[in-house]
Amino acid sequence: MEDLFQNVPIIPTQEQLRNNTSVSRLTEDLDDNCAICQDPLIINQDVRTLNHCQHIFHLDCINTWFGRNIHCPCCRHDIRVP
């Protein structure tokens, strides 16, 4: 019976990620850090920008994050909502 009450992770679909985020390579250094790993966002790194809030993260960091979450790690916007 205890197994029935375990949390089931809700994650965004690939379509939701495609429609609600943008993947790019940084063309300039940003005076900012990835909110997940706290490392700087620098030129030539692959990043994902969330379209709704414009928060930017290292691509690998945010892909791992969205493997367990549906919300922006900064503002908690639901990534499934455009």
C-alpha positions as CSV (number, residue, x, y, z in Angstrom):
1,M,0.0,0.0,0.0
2,E,2.9,2.3,0.8
3,D,4.0,2.2,-2.9
4,L,0.8,3.9,-4.0
5,F,1.8,7.1,-2.3
6,Q,5.2,7.6,-3.8
7,N,5.7,10.7,-5.8
8,V,5.6,10.3,-9.6
9,P,7.8,12.8,-11.3
10,I,6.1,15.0,-13.8
11,I,8.4,16.1,-16.6
12,P,8.0,18.2,-19.8
13,T,7.6,16.4,-23.1
14,Q,10.2,16.9,-25.9
15,E,7.5,18.9,-27.8
16,Q,6.9,21.2,-24.8
17,L,10.6,21.8,-24.5
18,R,10.9,22.5,-28.3
19,N,7.9,24.9,-28.2
20,N,8.7,26.7,-25.0
21,T,12.5,27.0,-25.0
22,S,15.3,27.9,-27.3
23,V,18.6,26.2,-27.7
24,S,21.6,28.3,-28.9
25,R,25.3,28.8,-28.6
26,L,26.3,31.9,-26.7
27,T,28.0,34.5,-29.0
28,E,29.1,36.7,-26.1
29,D,30.1,36.3,-22.5
30,L,27.2,37.1,-20.1
31,D,27.8,38.6,-16.8
32,D,25.8,35.8,-15.2
33,N,26.0,32.3,-13.9
34,C,23.9,29.2,-14.6
35,A,21.4,29.1,-11.6
36,I,21.8,25.3,-11.5
37,C,25.6,24.8,-11.4
38,Q,26.6,28.3,-10.5
39,D,29.3,28.3,-13.2
40,P,29.6,31.3,-15.5
41,L,27.8,31.5,-18.8
42,I,30.5,32.2,-21.3
43,I,31.0,32.5,-25.1
44,N,30.6,29.3,-27.2
45,Q,28.6,27.4,-24.6
46,D,25.4,25.6,-25.6
47,V,22.5,27.1,-23.5
48,R,18.8,26.8,-23.3
49,T,16.6,29.9,-22.8
50,L,13.1,29.6,-21.4
51,N,10.9,31.6,-23.7
52,H,8.4,32.8,-21.0
53,C,10.9,34.2,-18.5
54,Q,14.1,34.5,-20.6
55,H,16.2,32.7,-17.9
56,I,19.3,31.1,-19.5
57,F,21.0,27.9,-18.3
58,H,23.8,25.6,-19.5
59,L,22.2,23.1,-21.9
60,D,23.3,20.0,-19.9
61,C,22.3,21.5,-16.6
62,I,18.7,22.4,-17.6
63,N,18.2,19.1,-19.6
64,T,19.1,17.2,-16.4
65,W,16.8,19.5,-14.4
66,F,13.9,18.9,-16.8
67,G,14.4,15.2,-16.3
68,R,12.9,15.6,-12.9
69,N,11.0,19.0,-12.9
70,I,8.5,21.0,-14.9
71,H,9.3,24.4,-13.4
72,C,12.0,27.1,-14.1
73,P,14.6,26.7,-11.3
74,C,14.6,30.5,-10.9
75,C,11.0,31.7,-11.1
76,R,9.1,28.4,-10.9
77,H,7.2,29.1,-14.1
78,D,5.6,25.8,-15.4
79,I,7.5,25.0,-18.6
80,R,4.5,23.3,-20.1
81,V,2.6,26.7,-20.2
82,P,3.7,28.9,-23.2
